[in-house]
Amino acid sequence: MKGLFYELVCTDCNGSGWVVWGSKLVLSSDELVTQLSFKLQHAQREISALKGSPLMSGRQSQFERSNRLGAGGTNYTGD
């Protein structure tokens, strides 16, 4: 909540900001823990997917990754 001079913690939702969609009902503590767990699991899946997938593709990846085809095992790009 926005007070006159500073922000106050919302007493309705205990500062979580999570309410039931379409109404002003507050989520119970059990439901809040469940929903936050779902969000955390989703974020962890997104992070692991981004770590596993190559961010570079095409010609750029040829310059960024070492292919050890050059002299002394250096990166050879063909230019």
Buried (B, 14 or more C-beta within 10 A) or exposed (E): EEEEEEEEEEEEBEEBEBBEEEEEEBBEEEEBEEEEEEEEEEEEEEEEEEEEEEEEEEEEEBEEEEEEEEEEEEEEEEE
